[in-house]
């Protein structure tokens, strides 16, 4: 079930051919309570089911996600795990300082979860966090779905404000067909938006998205370990992409984002 990846990166974002696998999972969580099964060993076992050697890793969910725990867990595995700082903008200057700290440590991505943390994307708190991330050329991963605060339309407004930002519309709007359709419309309007596949159940919508915006802007992710990566992987595969498009979706697109 392997696919060919055109570009590989190591955890610092530099080109690397050391691992030789095809798939990068763009969304996994490490740490948290033991019942989450989020240890590196457990996550690596899940990644093996899709032949993924690498993943973008976020902390376990929380009111204030534990980036320090993530830093500790990924430290022995930086050739395979790309840490993503996750902050709640409502904590104010501490969120900005956290993003700045980890960006300077070489982390390449910022995560925002407006549904869980219940903040509007169009707000001064969010702008402050996003702007420090953009100064460091980080990509921004934004949860969509499950709440009006996490709508694709709101992500589109953020893209208008920051046209040079590289934003992953995580979950591609989620399980709401109206949100999924809106995610595609927003991506058509804003070339800096990428659509994340994880937990979007309508597999034919992946094909529609590629027809509308191209395979260069679809990013595979699973949301492991709470979600098993194999069904997420297979749902993209059964859509029936060409081998070249699969290579982009399953790793090459994300590798390019991480390498910038």
N, C-alpha and C positions, 0 to 999 in steps of 0.2 A: 504493500500500500504506500510505499515511499514515493515522494515526488522530488524533483530536482530543484534546489535553491540556487539562484544566480549569485547571491551575495551572502556571505557569512560575516558576522561581527563577533568580537569578544565583548566582555562586559563593559569595557571602557568605550565601546563604540568604534574601535578600530577594526579594519578588515581582518578576518582570520579564517583559515581553512582547517583548524585543528580538530573540530569535532566531526565533520563530514556527514552530518545528518541533514534531512531535508526540512523538517518542520520546526517552527518557533511558535510556541503557544503564547499569545499576546495577553493572557489574563489568567494568572493563578495567584493564590493567596498562601502565604507562609505564616506559621505561628498561630497564636490564640490558644484556646482551651484544647486539651487533648482530644476531646470528642470531635473536634473539627478535622482531625487527621491531617494536620498541616505541617508536619515535620518535613525537612528536606528529603529524608528517605522515603516517606510516604508519597510526597509529591513526585519525586523521581519515578517511583513505581507506576504512578498514573501516567506520567508523560511517556513512559516506555510503551504503553498500549497504543500510542499513535506514532511511535518512533520519533518522538521529539526529544532532542538533546538539550534544548534551550527554552527558556521562558522568561517573560516579563513578570516580575513578582511584586505583589502588593502586600502590605500588612493585613492581618485579620481585621474584620470590621470592628468599629468601636466609635464611641462619641469623639474620642481623640485617638485615631489609629496609632499603634505603637511602632513607629518607624525605627526606634532604637532596637527593638527586638528583631525586626526585619534585617537591620544592618548586621546584627550578630549572626543570624541564621544564614545569610548569603555569603558571609565573609570567606568561608572555606570553598565556595563554589562560584566565584565570580567569573570563571570561564564559561559557566552554563546558565547562571541566573542573573538577570538584569533588574536591579531593584528600582522600584517606582515609589516615590514619596507620595503619601496620601495624607492630606490635611483637611480639617474642617475650617473653612474660612471664618466661621463665626467666633473663633478664639482670637481673632485679631492679629496683632503684631507677632504673636508667637507662631502663627501659621506662616507668615511671611519669612520669619527668621529660619523656620524649619526647612522650607523650600530652598532658601538660599544656602543653608548649610549642606544639604545633601546634593544640590546641584554642583557646588564646589568640590564635593567628594566624587564627582563623576557620574552621578545618577542621571539618567537621560529622560525621565518621564515624571509627570505630575498627574495624580488622580484626584478627581472631584466627584462627590456623590450627593447631588442636591436633593434626591428623594430621601435618603437615609438621614441626612443632617438638616434637611428642611431649610435651605437657604435659596433665595432667588439668584439665578446666574447673572442677572443684570443688577449688580450691586457693587458698591465701593469695596467691600470686603473681598469679593471675588476678583475684582479688577486688580487689587493690590497683589494677590497671590499669583494670578496669571502673569502679571507684568514682570515679576521677578523671575518666573519660570522662562518667559520668553527672552529675557536678557541673557539667559544661559542656554538658549536654543533647545530647551526641553520640549518634547511633544506633550500634549495635554490630553488625558483620557477622561471623558465625561460620561458618567452613567446617564442613560436615558430610559424612560419607562417607569410606570408605577405611580407617577405623581405629576401634577401640572408643573411643579417646580423643575421637573426633569424632562421637559418636552424637547423634541428636536427643534421646534421653533425658537426656543430660548437659546439653544446652542447656535442656531443661525444668527441670532442677534449678537451673540458674542463674536462670531466670525466676522460680522460687519465691523465691529469695533476693532478687531485685531486681524486684518486681512492676511497678514504674513504668518499667523499662527498655524501650526499643524495639529489639528484636533481630531481625535478618534471619537466618533459618536458610538459609545459603547452600547452593546446590545441592539444597535440599529433601531432603537425605539421600543424594543421589548416585545411583549406578546399582544400588543394592541395594534391591529392592522392599520388604523388611522395614523398612529405614531410611526409605524414602519414606512408607510407611504410618505409621511412628512419628512422622515430622515432622508429618503431618496431625493425629494424636492430640494431640501436644504443643501445636500451634497451637489446637486446640479448647479445650484446658484453660487456655491462657495467652493472653489477648487482646493482650499486648505482643509476641507473636511474629509475624513476617511470613515468608513462604516465598519464597526466591529461586529463580528458574527455571533458572539456568544449569547446563548439563551434566546435567540430569535427563531421561533419554531417554523416559520413559513418558508420551506426550503426553496420554493420557486422564486421567492423574492430575492434570493442571492443572484439568480440568473437575471432577473429584471434589473437589479442594481448594476450589474456589470454591463448590461445593454445600454443603460442610461449614463453611467459615469466612467465605465471602463474597469478592467480587472486590477488596474494599478492602485485603486483606492478601497479595496476590501481587505480587511485584516482579520485573520483567524484568531479566536481566543476561546477558552473553554469555561473559565470561572471555577476551575478545580481549586481545592479538593471537594468542596460541597457538591459540585457538579462533576460527574465523571467525564473526562475529555473524549472518550471514544464515541459516544452518541453525537456529541457536538461536531467532531471530526467527520463522522460518516454522513451527517445531515448536509454538510457542505459538499462532500464527495458525490452523493446521490443526485445533486443538482445537475451533474453531467458536464462540468467544465472541461475544456481542453487541458491537456497536460501543461501547456505553457501558462494558462490562466491559473491552474492549481498551484503551480510553482510560485506565482506571485502572491496568491491569497494565503498560502500556508507558510510563507516565510520571507520571500524576497522583498515584499513591500515593507514589512516591519523592519527588516534588516537595514533597509535604506533610511528609514526614519531614525533608527537608533544610531546610525553612522554619521548623521549630520552634526 
